[in-house]
């Protein structure tokens, strides 16, 4: 395991086959500055190319996961400046991450913090977590995926009320509505997230990557297209060593020894 002693906006700790990313601006509740998003994207790209890592988890240092965007950097910006700089394009780099990505949320996950969590593949929330898209309260709207991902996750009607009023909702609400996988006591959030990440990372790597790819495709295409895409990926796994090992181990009634190739 390695650790960093430098105060960086995102701290990366590698724990075996799991990469733990800590949003590290606790003094401003991990407000998502351009520097933080860029650093997070850099770290995710590093993890993507690390064959030893099978799953990643994002945590927030301090009292929150992330309380939203860094408003100070946007308050005086004009439409022309925002379009020219296209600051939100930075976020596109995050969603190119191919490996499973877990959000471990405690405290506030508001605005961009909620959008960051929703961009992950699995969300585990502490009992004290609060979610929301309060952009309407400062004269704007979600711009990093909030309108699209929230509506897909919890439905048009709930998303409409939440976004148009800026109201927050609890971890239990998020779980009941299908946005959060599980809600756990805050004191075990990290161990729960790391445990799930280790379980995912222990699976055959190529099958995990292709499963994630197929599930994400299901959100964007009609069922018939999704089924065709799934079938193609399924067949492609028969060219892997792990398919041969997994099926041989099943028939021989022994644990498989994955080679991740």
MILUM-606078 format. One line per 3 residues: number of its first residue (from 1); their letters; for each residue x negated, y, z negated of C-alpha. Coordinates in nm, 2 decimals, padded with zeros to 4 digits, m for minus. Example, Ala and Ser with C-alpha at 12.3 -4.5 7.8 and 13.67 -1.06 7.14 Angstrom:
1	AS	m01.23/m00.45/m00.78 ~ m01.37/m00.11/m00.71
END
This chain:
1	XXX	00.00/00.00/00.00 ~ m00.13/00.35/00.08 ~ m00.03/00.68/m00.07
4	XXX	m00.08/01.05/00.02 ~ m00.18/01.32/m00.22 ~ m00.14/01.60/00.02
7	XXX	00.18/01.81/00.00 ~ 00.33/01.74/00.34 ~ 00.69/01.79/00.44
10	XXX	00.73/01.41/00.50 ~ 00.53/01.16/00.30 ~ 00.47/00.81/00.45
13	XXX	00.41/00.51/00.23 ~ 00.36/00.17/00.39 ~ 00.46/m00.12/00.17
16	XXX	00.39/m00.44/00.36 ~ 00.63/m00.46/00.66 ~ 00.84/m00.17/00.53
19	XXX	00.76/00.20/00.59 ~ 00.90/00.44/00.34 ~ 00.94/00.81/00.45
22	XXX	01.00/01.07/00.18 ~ 01.14/01.41/00.27 ~ 00.91/01.62/00.06
25	XXX	01.04/01.98/00.01 ~ 01.21/01.92/m00.33 ~ 01.19/02.29/m00.42
28	XXX	01.44/02.38/m00.15 ~ 01.64/02.05/m00.17 ~ 01.46/01.91/00.13
31	XXX	01.60/02.18/00.37 ~ 01.53/02.06/00.72 ~ 01.28/02.30/00.87
34	XXX	01.15/02.26/01.22 ~ 00.82/02.16/01.06 ~ 00.99/01.88/00.86
37	XXX	01.18/01.75/01.16 ~ 00.86/01.75/01.37 ~ 00.66/01.58/01.10
40	XXX	00.94/01.32/01.05 ~ 00.94/01.25/01.43 ~ 00.56/01.22/01.43
43	XXX	00.58/00.96/01.15 ~ 00.85/00.77/01.31 ~ 00.65/00.75/01.63
46	XXX	00.36/00.63/01.43 ~ 00.57/00.36/01.27 ~ 00.72/00.26/01.61
49	XXX	00.38/00.17/01.74 ~ 00.27/m00.01/01.42 ~ 00.32/m00.39/01.48
52	XXX	00.30/m00.46/01.11 ~ 00.61/m00.26/01.03 ~ 00.96/m00.41/01.08
55	XXX	01.19/m00.16/00.92 ~ 01.18/00.20/00.78 ~ 01.36/00.38/00.51
58	XXX	01.42/00.76/00.46 ~ 01.44/00.89/00.10 ~ 01.46/01.25/m00.04
61	XXX	01.23/01.37/m00.31 ~ 01.37/01.56/m00.60 ~ 01.74/01.62/m00.66
64	XXX	01.87/01.57/m00.30 ~ 01.84/01.37/00.02 ~ 01.86/01.69/00.22
67	XXX	02.09/01.98/00.15 ~ 02.10/02.10/00.51 ~ 01.91/02.31/00.77
70	XXX	01.66/02.58/00.68 ~ 01.90/02.87/00.72 ~ 01.64/03.14/00.65
73	XXX	01.47/03.04/00.98 ~ 01.79/03.08/01.18 ~ 01.99/03.37/01.02
76	XXX	01.87/03.64/01.26 ~ 01.84/03.43/01.57 ~ 02.04/03.52/01.88
79	XXX	02.22/03.29/02.12 ~ 01.95/03.35/02.38 ~ 01.67/03.28/02.13
82	XXX	01.84/02.96/02.02 ~ 01.90/02.83/02.37 ~ 01.55/02.92/02.48
85	XXX	01.37/02.76/02.19 ~ 01.62/02.47/02.19 ~ 01.52/02.38/01.84
88	XXX	01.77/02.10/01.81 ~ 01.59/01.92/02.09 ~ 01.33/01.82/01.82
91	XXX	01.60/01.59/01.68 ~ 01.60/01.39/02.00 ~ 01.27/01.25/01.91
94	XXX	01.41/01.10/01.59 ~ 01.68/00.90/01.78 ~ 01.42/00.73/02.00
97	XXX	01.30/00.52/01.70 ~ 01.35/00.16/01.80 ~ 01.32/m00.02/01.47
100	XXX	01.59/m00.04/01.21 ~ 01.62/00.28/01.01 ~ 01.78/00.30/00.67
103	XXX	01.89/00.62/00.49 ~ 01.88/00.60/00.11 ~ 02.09/00.90/00.00
106	XXX	02.12/01.06/m00.34 ~ 02.24/01.40/m00.43 ~ 02.33/01.63/m00.14
109	XXX	02.34/01.51/00.22 ~ 02.49/01.82/00.37 ~ 02.49/01.97/00.72
112	XXX	02.17/01.85/00.88 ~ 02.11/01.62/00.59 ~ 02.44/01.44/00.67
115	XXX	02.35/01.44/01.04 ~ 02.01/01.28/00.96 ~ 02.17/01.01/00.75
118	XXX	02.43/00.94/01.02 ~ 02.16/00.91/01.28 ~ 02.01/00.61/01.08
121	XXX	02.13/00.26/01.13 ~ 02.23/00.18/00.78 ~ 02.32/00.41/00.49
124	XXX	02.29/00.32/00.12 ~ 02.42/00.58/m00.12 ~ 02.37/00.65/m00.48
127	XXX	02.68/00.71/m00.69 ~ 02.60/01.08/m00.71 ~ 02.57/01.13/m00.34
130	XXX	02.77/01.41/m00.17 ~ 02.82/01.43/00.20 ~ 02.95/01.71/00.42
133	XXX	02.93/01.93/00.72 ~ 02.98/02.28/00.57 ~ 02.85/02.47/00.88
136	XXX	03.19/02.63/00.93 ~ 03.13/02.82/00.60 ~ 02.84/03.01/00.74
139	XXX	03.00/03.08/01.08 ~ 02.87/02.80/01.29 ~ 02.94/02.43/01.35
142	XXX	02.74/02.11/01.33 ~ 02.48/02.10/01.61 ~ 02.26/01.79/01.55
145	XXX	02.53/01.53/01.61 ~ 02.77/01.60/01.32 ~ 03.09/01.64/01.53
148	XXX	03.01/01.33/01.74 ~ 02.88/01.08/01.48 ~ 03.12/01.17/01.20
151	XXX	03.42/01.13/01.43 ~ 03.30/00.80/01.55 ~ 03.23/00.68/01.20
154	XXX	03.54/00.79/01.01 ~ 03.79/00.88/01.29 ~ 03.91/01.20/01.45
157	XXX	04.15/01.31/01.18 ~ 03.93/01.28/00.88 ~ 03.64/01.43/01.07
160	XXX	03.85/01.72/01.19 ~ 03.96/01.81/00.83 ~ 03.61/01.78/00.69
163	XXX	03.44/01.99/00.96 ~ 03.71/02.25/00.99 ~ 03.72/02.31/00.61
166	XXX	03.36/02.24/00.52 ~ 03.47/02.02/00.23 ~ 03.24/01.77/00.08
169	XXX	03.32/01.41/00.02 ~ 03.18/01.15/m00.23 ~ 02.97/00.84/m00.18
172	XXX	03.28/00.63/m00.26 ~ 03.49/00.82/00.00 ~ 03.21/00.76/00.25
175	XXX	03.20/00.39/00.17 ~ 03.58/00.36/00.18 ~ 03.59/00.53/00.52
178	XXX	03.31/00.31/00.67 ~ 03.03/00.56/00.68 ~ 02.82/00.41/00.40
181	XXX	02.72/00.04/00.37 ~ 02.71/00.03/m00.01 ~ 02.72/00.25/m00.31
184	XXX	02.47/00.17/m00.60 ~ 02.37/00.33/m00.93 ~ 02.11/00.60/m00.86
187	XXX	01.85/00.43/m01.07 ~ 01.84/00.13/m00.84 ~ 01.88/00.31/m00.50
190	XXX	01.51/00.29/m00.41 ~ 01.48/m00.08/m00.50 ~ 01.81/m00.16/m00.32
193	XXX	01.70/00.02/00.00 ~ 01.35/m00.13/m00.01 ~ 01.49/m00.48/m00.07
196	XXX	01.72/m00.46/00.23 ~ 01.44/m00.32/00.44 ~ 01.22/m00.61/00.34
199	XXX	01.50/m00.86/00.43 ~ 01.54/m00.70/00.78 ~ 01.16/m00.68/00.83
202	XXX	01.13/m01.06/00.76 ~ 01.35/m01.15/01.06 ~ 01.21/m01.22/01.40
205	XXX	01.11/m00.87/01.53 ~ 01.21/m00.89/01.89 ~ 01.55/m01.03/01.81
208	XXX	01.60/m00.74/01.56 ~ 01.50/m00.48/01.81 ~ 01.73/m00.61/02.08
211	XXX	02.02/m00.65/01.84 ~ 01.99/m00.29/01.74 ~ 01.97/m00.19/02.10
214	XXX	02.29/m00.38/02.18 ~ 02.48/m00.24/01.88 ~ 02.39/00.12/01.97
217	XXX	02.50/00.05/02.33 ~ 02.84/m00.06/02.20 ~ 02.91/00.30/02.09
220	XXX	02.86/00.44/02.44 ~ 03.01/00.20/02.69 ~ 03.33/00.01/02.76
223	XXX	03.36/m00.34/02.62 ~ 03.30/m00.51/02.95 ~ 02.97/m00.32/03.01
226	XXX	02.87/m00.39/02.65 ~ 02.93/m00.76/02.68 ~ 02.72/m00.77/03.00
229	XXX	02.44/m00.58/02.83 ~ 02.45/m00.80/02.53 ~ 02.44/m01.12/02.74
232	XXX	02.13/m00.99/02.93 ~ 01.94/m00.92/02.60 ~ 02.05/m01.26/02.46
235	XXX	01.91/m01.44/02.77 ~ 01.59/m01.24/02.75 ~ 01.51/m01.37/02.40
238	XXX	01.47/m01.72/02.55 ~ 01.13/m01.60/02.68 ~ 01.00/m01.54/02.32
241	XXX	00.80/m01.77/02.09 ~ 01.03/m01.69/01.80 ~ 01.33/m01.83/01.99
244	XXX	01.15/m02.16/02.03 ~ 01.02/m02.16/01.67 ~ 01.36/m02.06/01.53
247	XXX	01.56/m02.33/01.70 ~ 01.29/m02.60/01.64 ~ 01.28/m02.51/01.27
250	XXX	01.66/m02.53/01.25 ~ 01.66/m02.88/01.41 ~ 01.37/m02.99/01.19
253	XXX	01.54/m02.85/00.88 ~ 01.24/m02.63/00.78 ~ 01.19/m02.26/00.73
256	XXX	01.08/m02.08/01.05 ~ 00.74/m01.92/01.08 ~ 00.79/m01.61/01.29
259	XXX	00.52/m01.48/01.52 ~ 00.71/m01.17/01.62 ~ 00.64/m01.24/01.99
END
